[in-house]
């Protein structure tokens, strides 16, 4: 520390330091650099560079780092002394140690391009880097040639059908095929009336282009997944693949595959292993159905004519044909469920269904059948014979919110929660609704102890209550005018039918 203009302190702290020498090194990716060059030819390509040293490369200033590209008679970088040209390209931005940059380079070949094209970084006005990347050049005209493996292409198609498969293409020319940019190489697929490639383009009915996943060097191959759609009206007899250099030319090689038109097949398989076999009228149950597309058409999950799963309770099996022959009386209900996604031929989908049985015991069959909405029912269905389950009317109720002390004739308001513990829907309305009965009694015991009831007050449910469901009722109950009995009881009743054999009692006092 120092007291400015006066003195330095007597205490100090020292720390050893180690000076690391500056390292200016680079890595180069020349995979997009052309190998073929003619005299005085100009070509544009990209070079990726990596800062493998410990110094930041500055793109500007008095001593920027640039990429040098030079044609040479022999490799060896700056020290070789065999350069025929030297062209510099600026970095797009500063590059920190470990960082990368993509440079677009335009190179001009000399009248005699030499044997090597080299990339080497330079710190301008100071030194060339000690590492470089050479690429052996090939003199002569560029060639753009390809071979194709179409063995995976389907040979049967239906009009408008979309199918997915893989094509392997090999670069048999001497130029790198760019997968991107303004003039990429793509695969062109066309359904045609006759083979012949672009020279016979007059016979093409479709032309669908598919991008390459990566740049493709001479001699290299790549597998390309394609998804093609056949013409909407009819399928011609040829499917052809041919590479194209967009905006420039079609390759001179193509590969045809003979195809035939097949009739569309809409068929399905059903897995009912999780479907319940026991049901009661009005019961709702949720389960999963696995459906498999056993046809040759993709099932659309949406759109104007989707494929859906139809579920119906019926008096007999037989699918839509039985329903039609019966005058549309076999099915007692018809419930539709959407697919979670499109289903390709051979694929399966799990559909969650929430099915409700009809209100009467007229059904003995549960049936599943796919339907193409607004078009047709499938010709295969899956029936399941129903086993009638006994009707269970049971309930629980919570009366803990009721007052325990009552005065004669006093009205109190409180809440009661009831739970449907049976397997039958409680209707809140209609001819035989389920209601909550509240009664004061001299002893508990429910309807069986009817003789001991002093009052019986009924309260409607706010809505139907499904098995397992619950409802909360706000009730206003009035105590008897005389002495208040010992018990307040809650019990469910189906009006005009029966009381449920379960009640909840609460001791009272006056």
C-alpha positions as a printed NumPy array, in Angstrom:
array([[  0.   ,   0.   ,   0.   ],
       [  1.068,   3.581,  -0.581],
       [  0.151,   6.964,   0.996],
       [  0.335,   9.043,  -2.134],
       [  2.874,  11.921,  -2.071],
       [  4.206,  10.684,   1.28 ],
       [  5.388,   7.084,   1.763],
       [  4.957,   3.33 ,   1.045],
       [  3.785,   1.021,   3.822],
       [  6.355,  -1.329,   5.454],
       [  4.192,  -4.415,   4.857],
       [  3.792,  -6.217,   1.555],
       [  2.621,  -9.566,   0.192],
       [  4.4  , -11.418,  -2.581],
       [  2.997, -14.143,  -4.864],
       [  4.826, -16.212,  -7.44 ],
       [  3.615, -16.005, -11.024],
       [  4.325, -18.128, -14.066],
       [  4.416, -16.582, -17.503],
       [  2.843, -18.829, -20.136],
       [  4.132, -18.326, -23.655],
       [  1.627, -17.21 , -26.274],
       [  0.4  , -20.061, -28.47 ],
       [ -1.007, -19.24 , -31.915],
       [ -2.344, -22.498, -33.383],
       [ -5.402, -23.459, -35.449],
       [ -7.496, -26.375, -36.639],
       [ -9.125, -26.449, -40.089],
       [-12.161, -28.212, -41.602],
       [-11.789, -28.34 , -45.401],
       [-14.646, -30.805, -46.037],
       [-16.518, -28.229, -48.163],
       [-13.458, -27.176, -50.196],
       [-13.6  , -28.245, -53.879],
       [-10.932, -30.645, -55.111],
       [-11.461, -30.048, -58.802],
       [-10.074, -26.86 , -60.314],
       [ -9.608, -25.729, -63.872],
       [ -7.236, -22.996, -65.025],
       [ -8.348, -19.554, -63.769],
       [-11.5  , -21.064, -62.229],
       [-13.243, -19.143, -59.418],
       [-15.15 , -21.082, -56.737],
       [-16.791, -20.112, -53.455],
       [-16.867, -22.45 , -50.47 ],
       [-16.72 , -22.468, -46.671],
       [-13.867, -23.246, -44.282],
       [-14.312, -23.85 , -40.553],
       [-11.437, -22.804, -38.291],
       [-10.86 , -23.559, -34.587],
       [ -8.665, -21.534, -32.237],
       [ -6.561, -24.277, -30.59 ],
       [ -4.129, -21.827, -28.977],
       [ -4.335, -19.572, -25.918],
       [ -4.623, -16.169, -27.576],
       [ -7.753, -14.451, -28.838],
       [ -7.787, -13.928, -32.595],
       [ -8.847, -10.373, -33.334],
       [-10.851,  -9.871, -36.515],
       [ -9.881,  -6.186, -36.804],
       [ -7.273,  -3.697, -35.693],
       [ -3.722,  -3.137, -36.934],
       [ -2.712,  -6.809, -36.676],
       [ -5.805,  -8.918, -37.347],
       [ -5.809, -12.694, -37.776],
       [ -6.909, -13.772, -41.254],
       [ -7.255, -17.011, -43.18 ],
       [ -4.79 , -17.44 , -46.004],
       [ -5.718, -19.648, -48.963],
       [ -2.996, -20.471, -51.501],
       [ -2.5  , -22.743, -54.452],
       [  0.942, -24.388, -54.338],
       [  3.108, -26.882, -56.163],
       [  3.855, -28.716, -52.899],
       [  2.463, -28.719, -49.366],
       [  4.361, -27.17 , -46.474],
       [  2.691, -23.931, -45.567],
       [  4.504, -20.583, -45.518],
       [  7.942, -22.222, -45.239],
       [  7.556, -24.28 , -48.426],
       [  8.103, -21.325, -50.741],
       [  6.001, -23.075, -53.413],
       [  2.932, -20.863, -53.377],
       [  1.364, -19.849, -56.662],
       [ -1.312, -17.585, -55.093],
       [ -2.069, -16.056, -51.704],
       [ -5.59 , -14.804, -50.9  ],
       [ -6.64 , -13.616, -47.438],
       [-10.116, -13.797, -45.873],
       [-11.104, -11.855, -42.745],
       [-12.694, -13.468, -39.691],
       [-16.365, -12.544, -39.146],
       [-15.666, -11.78 , -35.46 ],
       [-13.051, -12.23 , -32.756],
       [-12.391, -15.889, -31.905],
       [-11.485, -16.759, -28.316],
       [ -9.341, -19.806, -27.419],
       [-11.459, -22.899, -28.097],
       [-13.845, -20.886, -30.267],
       [-14.82 , -21.552, -33.89 ],
       [-15.616, -19.509, -36.948],
       [-17.131, -20.243, -40.358],
       [-15.572, -18.293, -43.219],
       [-16.945, -17.975, -46.74 ],
       [-13.994, -18.001, -49.132],
       [-13.831, -17.102, -52.802],
       [-10.676, -18.558, -54.363],
       [ -9.179, -17.826, -57.804],
       [ -7.118, -20.585, -59.36 ],
       [ -4.033, -19.579, -61.382],
       [ -3.497, -20.641, -64.989],
       [ -1.731, -23.725, -63.622],
       [ -3.45 , -24.539, -60.297],
       [ -0.598, -26.751, -59.033],
       [ -0.975, -29.857, -56.884],
       [ -2.152, -28.476, -53.532],
       [ -4.644, -25.992, -52.137],
       [ -3.69 , -24.958, -48.595],
       [ -5.32 , -23.094, -45.689],
       [ -3.109, -21.312, -43.117],
       [ -3.861, -18.59 , -40.547],
       [ -1.762, -15.44 , -40.424],
       [ -1.31 , -12.703, -37.807],
       [ -0.973,  -9.831, -40.228],
       [  2.354,  -7.904, -40.284],
       [  3.819, -10.389, -37.768],
       [  3.872, -14.112, -38.622],
       [  2.166, -17.097, -40.201],
       [  0.847, -19.82 , -37.916],
       [  2.91 , -22.992, -37.743],
       [  0.039, -25.333, -38.733],
       [ -1.725, -25.532, -42.069],
       [ -4.211, -27.836, -43.834],
       [ -3.543, -29.057, -47.377],
       [ -6.027, -30.495, -49.88 ],
       [ -4.787, -32.302, -52.973],
       [ -6.354, -30.786, -56.07 ],
       [ -7.58 , -32.596, -59.16 ],
       [ -7.087, -30.923, -62.487],
       [ -9.846, -31.18 , -65.043],
       [-13.522, -30.469, -65.399],
       [-15.847, -31.036, -62.432],
       [-18.104, -34.091, -62.637],
       [-21.481, -34.431, -60.934],
       [-22.482, -38.096, -60.879],
       [-24.514, -40.322, -58.582],
       [-25.652, -43.87 , -57.942],
       [-28.774, -44.85 , -55.989],
       [-30.037, -47.79 , -53.943],
       [-33.849, -47.87 , -54.186],
       [-34.308, -51.382, -52.759],
       [-36.317, -50.008, -49.839],
       [-38.888, -48.223, -52.005],
       [-42.431, -49.698, -51.819],
       [-43.608, -51.259, -55.065],
       [-47.349, -50.991, -54.4  ],
       [-49.138, -47.675, -53.868],
       [-52.697, -46.464, -53.637],
       [-53.804, -43.081, -55.035],
       [-52.885, -40.288, -52.647],
       [-51.032, -42.646, -50.321],
       [-47.997, -41.392, -48.385],
       [-45.236, -43.866, -47.562],
       [-41.867, -43.456, -45.861],
       [-38.676, -45.34 , -46.755],
       [-34.924, -44.852, -47.067],
       [-32.774, -44.3  , -50.177],
       [-28.975, -44.572, -50.168],
       [-27.163, -42.273, -52.59 ],
       [-23.436, -42.287, -53.467],
       [-21.394, -39.39 , -54.855],
       [-19.579, -40.961, -57.831],
       [-18.332, -37.621, -59.173],
       [-15.405, -35.434, -58.125],
       [-17.272, -32.537, -56.486],
       [-18.535, -32.084, -52.958],
       [-22.332, -31.996, -52.933],
       [-23.543, -29.093, -50.765],
       [-26.557, -29.932, -48.603],
       [-27.43 , -26.271, -48.056],
       [-26.871, -22.846, -49.524],
       [-28.556, -21.255, -52.508],
       [-27.758, -24.117, -54.924],
       [-27.817, -27.34 , -52.894],
       [-27.891, -30.861, -54.248],
       [-31.222, -32.565, -53.525],
       [-32.876, -35.841, -54.47 ],
       [-35.802, -35.495, -56.861],
       [-38.483, -38.202, -56.773],
       [-41.131, -38.435, -59.427],
       [-43.958, -40.774, -60.297],
       [-43.939, -41.121, -64.07 ],
       [-45.593, -42.97 , -66.899],
       [-42.201, -44.043, -68.259],
       [-38.585, -44.175, -67.061],
       [-36.064, -41.713, -68.476],
       [-35.129, -39.105, -65.87 ],
       [-35.172, -35.395, -66.624],
       [-34.894, -35.922, -70.417],
       [-38.352, -37.575, -70.15 ],
       [-39.801, -35.055, -67.682],
       [-42.923, -34.788, -69.834],
       [-44.032, -38.135, -68.368],
       [-43.676, -36.969, -64.745],
       [-46.868, -36.734, -62.711],
       [-45.181, -35.491, -59.534],
       [-41.806, -34.015, -58.575],
       [-40.915, -34.128, -54.888],
       [-37.515, -32.892, -53.644],
       [-35.709, -34.171, -50.528],
       [-32.674, -32.477, -48.937],
       [-29.446, -34.278, -48.071],
       [-28.721, -34.46 , -44.333],
       [-25.033, -33.471, -44.798],
       [-22.54 , -32.337, -47.443],
       [-21.413, -35.37 , -49.431],
       [-17.793, -35.719, -50.504],
       [-16.7  , -37.647, -53.628],
       [-16.925, -41.392, -52.983],
       [-19.108, -40.994, -49.893],
       [-22.641, -42.329, -49.371],
       [-25.557, -41.262, -47.215],
       [-28.943, -42.79 , -46.321],
       [-31.789, -40.341, -46.839],
       [-35.234, -40.888, -45.254],
       [-37.983, -39.825, -47.634],
       [-41.756, -39.495, -47.331],
       [-43.492, -39.528, -50.714],
       [-47.115, -39.113, -51.753],
       [-48.528, -40.866, -54.809],
       [-50.708, -38.953, -57.301],
       [-54.265, -38.443, -56.088],
       [-56.132, -40.02 , -58.99 ],
       [-54.121, -43.023, -60.198],
       [-50.673, -44.532, -59.71 ],
       [-48.384, -44.65 , -62.784],
       [-45.997, -47.541, -63.384],
       [-42.655, -45.902, -62.469],
       [-41.15 , -44.227, -59.406],
       [-37.808, -42.575, -60.171],
       [-35.047, -40.872, -58.182],
       [-32.622, -38.382, -59.711],
       [-30.252, -35.893, -58.054],
       [-30.521, -32.211, -58.954],
       [-28.205, -29.241, -58.42 ],
       [-30.885, -26.682, -57.658],
       [-31.045, -23.682, -60.01 ],
       [-28.415, -25.317, -62.278],
       [-28.912, -28.829, -63.661],
       [-30.191, -32.365, -63.201],
       [-27.654, -35.181, -62.885],
       [-27.36 , -37.534, -65.838],
       [-28.111, -40.672, -63.761],
       [-31.488, -41.807, -62.419],
       [-32.878, -44.991, -60.904],
       [-36.423, -46.22 , -61.681],
       [-38.55 , -48.714, -59.737],
       [-41.605, -50.378, -61.257],
       [-44.714, -49.747, -59.139],
       [-48.289, -50.968, -59.268],
       [-51.54 , -49.577, -57.949],
       [-53.124, -51.363, -54.997],
       [-56.614, -50.94 , -53.625],
       [-56.756, -48.959, -50.375],
       [-57.276, -51.184, -47.333],
       [-58.783, -49.769, -44.14 ],
       [-58.609, -52.491, -41.504],
       [-57.863, -52.702, -37.811],
       [-56.955, -55.   , -34.949],
       [-58.269, -54.439, -31.426],
       [-56.927, -55.386, -27.994],
       [-59.825, -55.58 , -25.51 ],
       [-57.811, -57.149, -22.681],
       [-58.344, -54.093, -20.446],
       [-62.066, -53.664, -21.171],
       [-64.385, -54.497, -18.226],
       [-66.798, -57.39 , -18.784],
       [-69.2  , -56.523, -15.961],
       [-71.519, -53.518, -16.315],
       [-74.739, -52.17 , -14.889],
       [-77.11 , -49.695, -16.586],
       [-75.847, -46.098, -16.686],
       [-72.444, -47.148, -15.37 ],
       [-69.409, -45.243, -16.669],
       [-66.01 , -46.933, -16.752],
       [-62.661, -45.799, -18.098],
       [-60.153, -48.145, -19.743],
       [-57.603, -48.332, -22.552],
       [-58.005, -49.969, -25.96 ],
       [-54.992, -50.659, -28.168],
       [-55.791, -50.46 , -31.874],
       [-53.457, -51.539, -34.706],
       [-53.572, -50.33 , -38.296],
       [-53.556, -53.579, -40.299],
       [-54.354, -51.85 , -43.604],
       [-52.24 , -49.863, -46.063],
       [-53.56 , -46.356, -45.389],
       [-52.508, -43.916, -42.674],
       [-55.306, -43.139, -40.242],
       [-55.608, -39.358, -39.807],
       [-56.365, -38.284, -36.244],
       [-57.718, -34.913, -37.363],
       [-58.991, -33.045, -40.392],
       [-62.358, -33.141, -42.075],
       [-62.607, -36.942, -42.168],
       [-60.642, -38.375, -39.24 ],
       [-60.506, -42.004, -38.161],
       [-62.043, -42.548, -34.714],
       [-62.766, -45.497, -32.449],
       [-66.477, -46.286, -32.205],
       [-67.735, -48.048, -29.065],
       [-71.298, -49.263, -28.799],
       [-73.398, -51.348, -26.45 ],
       [-75.617, -53.627, -28.52 ],
       [-78.161, -56.416, -28.362],
       [-75.946, -58.579, -30.589],
       [-72.541, -58.44 , -32.26 ],
       [-71.957, -57.886, -35.97 ],
       [-70.647, -54.347, -36.265],
       [-72.201, -51.762, -38.536],
       [-73.562, -54.422, -40.976],
       [-75.744, -55.84 , -38.177],
       [-76.791, -52.338, -37.17 ],
       [-77.794, -51.491, -40.741],
       [-79.695, -54.751, -41.32 ],
       [-81.638, -54.254, -38.073],
       [-82.941, -50.899, -39.228],
       [-80.451, -49.113, -36.965],
       [-81.845, -50.721, -33.786],
       [-79.084, -53.154, -32.724],
       [-76.873, -50.484, -31.165],
       [-78.244, -48.959, -27.979],
       [-75.648, -46.198, -28.033],
       [-72.664, -45.135, -30.131],
       [-69.705, -43.356, -28.537],
       [-66.715, -42.095, -30.558],
       [-63.145, -41.544, -29.319],
       [-60.368, -39.671, -31.126],
       [-56.945, -41.144, -31.868],
       [-54.069, -39.448, -30.02 ],
       [-52.096, -39.087, -33.278],
       [-52.021, -40.266, -36.9  ],
       [-51.459, -44.038, -37.14 ],
       [-49.358, -45.356, -40.039],
       [-49.85 , -48.861, -41.517],
       [-48.487, -51.432, -39.076],
       [-48.447, -48.991, -36.148],
       [-50.572, -49.053, -33.001],
       [-52.166, -46.46 , -30.73 ],
       [-53.505, -46.583, -27.175],
       [-56.92 , -44.929, -26.934],
       [-58.369, -44.026, -23.53 ],
       [-62.141, -44.454, -23.555],
       [-64.712, -43.278, -21.038],
       [-67.715, -45.439, -21.848],
       [-71.226, -45.25 , -20.397],
       [-73.674, -48.149, -20.507],
       [-77.299, -47.614, -21.605],
       [-79.905, -46.879, -18.904],
       [-81.644, -50.301, -19.181],
       [-80.58 , -53.945, -19.195],
       [-81.323, -54.447, -22.924],
       [-77.621, -54.834, -23.885],
       [-75.433, -57.949, -23.772],
       [-72.541, -56.957, -26.038],
       [-69.851, -54.288, -25.994],
       [-68.379, -53.751, -29.463],
       [-65.487, -51.741, -30.895],
       [-65.256, -50.673, -34.54 ],
       [-63.17 , -48.021, -36.285],
       [-64.932, -45.407, -38.4  ],
       [-63.69 , -42.981, -41.052],
       [-65.932, -40.077, -40.208],
       [-68.193, -38.871, -43.032],
       [-67.042, -41.843, -45.154],
       [-67.475, -45.432, -43.872],
       [-67.189, -47.927, -41.021],
       [-64.338, -50.432, -41.129],
       [-65.241, -54.023, -41.978],
       [-63.721, -55.54 , -38.811],
       [-64.954, -55.155, -35.252],
       [-64.284, -56.671, -31.84 ],
       [-67.214, -57.788, -29.62 ],
       [-67.095, -58.507, -25.895],
       [-69.896, -60.397, -24.149],
       [-71.194, -58.468, -21.133],
       [-71.649, -60.154, -17.758],
       [-74.458, -58.355, -15.877],
       [-73.329, -57.147, -12.466],
       [-75.72 , -56.914,  -9.495],
       [-77.013, -53.426,  -8.786],
       [-75.444, -51.972,  -5.67 ],
       [-77.12 , -48.935,  -4.122],
       [-74.897, -47.864,  -1.253],
       [-73.738, -44.609,   0.227],
       [-71.756, -42.889,   2.929],
       [-72.504, -39.481,   4.359],
       [-70.635, -36.979,   6.509],
       [-72.834, -35.118,   9.007],
       [-70.027, -33.803,  11.22 ],
       [-70.992, -30.278,  10.21 ],
       [-74.43 , -30.597,  11.866],
       [-75.029, -28.874,  15.221],
       [-75.097, -31.163,  18.271],
       [-77.374, -28.93 ,  20.31 ],
       [-80.903, -28.131,  19.095],
       [-83.779, -26.124,  20.533],
       [-87.372, -27.28 ,  19.878],
       [-88.633, -25.947,  16.539],
       [-85.309, -24.328,  15.683],
       [-84.03 , -24.388,  12.087],
       [-80.286, -24.858,  11.52 ],
       [-78.355, -24.77 ,   8.205],
       [-75.301, -26.942,   7.682],
       [-73.506, -29.006,   5.031],
       [-73.659, -32.749,   4.385],
       [-71.316, -34.56 ,   1.985],
       [-72.532, -37.81 ,   0.433],
       [-70.481, -40.386,  -1.507],
       [-71.84 , -42.935,  -4.001],
       [-70.133, -46.164,  -2.837],
       [-72.232, -48.384,  -5.096],
       [-72.095, -49.108,  -8.817],
       [-75.223, -47.293,  -9.983],
       [-75.577, -43.656, -11.032],
       [-77.716, -41.615,  -8.642],
       [-80.146, -39.517, -10.703],
       [-80.824, -36.106,  -9.237],
       [-84.102, -35.738, -11.161],
       [-86.645, -37.721, -13.098],
       [-89.392, -40.014, -11.8  ],
       [-87.213, -41.823,  -9.274],
       [-84.564, -39.379,  -8.086],
       [-82.133, -40.055,  -5.276],
       [-82.551, -37.616,  -2.361],
       [-80.985, -37.126,   1.042],
       [-83.301, -37.824,   3.963],
       [-82.624, -36.101,   7.307],
       [-84.644, -37.256,  10.33 ],
       [-84.691, -36.809,  14.074],
       [-85.219, -40.133,  15.868],
       [-85.324, -41.589,  19.343],
       [-82.748, -44.208,  18.346],
       [-80.546, -44.731,  15.313],
       [-81.184, -47.474,  12.783],
       [-82.19 , -45.896,   9.513],
       [-85.332, -46.826,   7.627],
       [-85.573, -50.121,   9.53 ],
       [-86.18 , -48.003,  12.633],
       [-88.86 , -45.882,  10.941],
       [-91.19 , -46.117,  13.961],
       [-88.743, -44.042,  16.008],
       [-88.55 , -41.151,  13.532],
       [-89.911, -37.843,  14.751],
       [-89.362, -36.002,  11.437],
       [-88.34 , -36.843,   7.833],
       [-87.059, -34.021,   5.623],
       [-85.815, -34.642,   2.04 ],
       [-83.196, -32.7  ,   0.064],
       [-82.408, -32.952,  -3.657],
       [-78.938, -33.661,  -5.03 ],
       [-77.371, -30.743,  -6.947],
       [-76.497, -33.081,  -9.852],
       [-76.321, -36.746, -10.803],
       [-73.647, -38.611,  -8.808],
       [-71.644, -41.326, -10.543],
       [-70.261, -44.37 ,  -8.705],
       [-67.311, -43.181,  -6.663],
       [-68.466, -39.577,  -6.946],
       [-69.587, -37.252,  -4.189],
       [-71.844, -34.257,  -3.676],
       [-72.081, -31.572,  -1.011],
       [-75.55 , -30.409,   0.018],
       [-76.407, -27.365,   2.089],
       [-79.486, -28.324,   4.124],
       [-81.807, -26.329,   6.371],
       [-83.252, -28.705,   8.964],
       [-85.97 , -27.919,  11.537],
       [-86.097, -29.704,  14.904],
       [-89.447, -31.065,  16.216],
       [-91.634, -28.595,  18.064],
       [-91.607, -30.658,  21.262],
       [-88.735, -32.44 ,  22.93 ],
       [-85.775, -32.958,  20.626],
       [-85.032, -36.659,  20.083],
       [-81.639, -38.147,  20.863],
       [-80.412, -38.754,  17.298],
       [-80.09 , -36.825,  14.028],
       [-79.765, -39.217,  11.101],
       [-78.841, -38.896,   7.38 ],
       [-79.89 , -41.578,   4.886],
       [-80.169, -41.696,   1.054],
       [-83.408, -42.769,  -0.602],
       [-84.385, -43.499,  -4.204],
       [-87.839, -42.029,  -4.236],
       [-90.684, -44.488,  -4.821],
       [-88.186, -47.394,  -4.779],
       [-86.132, -47.975,  -1.622],
       [-83.972, -46.534,   1.132],
       [-80.243, -47.33 ,   0.956],
       [-79.097, -49.597,   3.722],
       [-76.58 , -47.123,   5.151],
       [-77.058, -44.134,   7.415],
       [-74.993, -41.722,   9.511],
       [-76.162, -40.762,  12.966],
       [-75.245, -37.87 ,  15.269],
       [-76.236, -37.627,  18.952],
       [-78.167, -34.462,  19.762],
       [-79.063, -32.58 ,  22.918],
       [-81.571, -29.862,  23.777]])
